[in-house]
Amino acid sequence: MCNLEIPVGPNGLCQFLKSLMAKHQTEYIQVKVDDGLKTRYKAITNEIKERAEYELSVILKKGYETYILIVADFVNWATSSGITVGPGKRL
């Protein structure tokens, strides 16, 4: 027999916990988006920055930052382990 409790947040999603992560997940996803922009673009134009801010605002308004962080964690781990990943988002 197994007794397992998985804590969920108010929206029914699991909470994203990253060891030694001191920042709240909203701040953490913003940092990851900023890092991703710096990695992907030589120069971040106003258009690129506005688009990223808009997309992040939609995610935050819906309360999906936890889901996005968890999926990104899976995708990043798989990619770094040499596993081909489908349509998942990388942060």
C-alpha positions, 0 to 999 in steps of 0.5 A, spaced: 500 500 500 502 506 498 500 513 501 501 519 497 499 526 498 501 531 492 500 538 494 496 542 489 495 550 489 489 554 488 488 552 481 489 545 482 496 545 479 502 542 483 507 547 485 513 548 482 519 547 487 526 548 484 532 546 490 535 552 492 530 557 488 529 563 493 525 567 488 517 566 487 515 562 481 513 569 478 519 572 478 523 565 476 519 565 470 521 572 468 528 571 469 528 564 465 524 568 459 529 574 460 535 569 460 532 565 454 531 572 450 539 573 451 540 566 448 536 566 442 537 573 440 543 577 438 539 584 439 533 584 443 528 589 439 522 593 442 518 588 438 521 582 441 521 585 448 514 587 447 512 580 444 515 576 450 512 581 455 505 580 452 506 572 452 508 572 459 502 576 461 497 571 458 501 566 462 501 569 468 493 572 468 491 565 467 496 562 473 499 557 468 506 559 470 507 553 474 505 548 469 510 552 464 515 551 469 514 544 470 514 542 462 520 546 461 524 542 466 522 536 463 523 538 456 530 541 458 532 535 462 530 531 456 534 535 451 540 535 456 540 527 456 540 527 449 532 525 448 529 528 442 523 532 445 517 534 441 513 541 441 515 542 448 517 549 450 524 550 452 525 556 457 
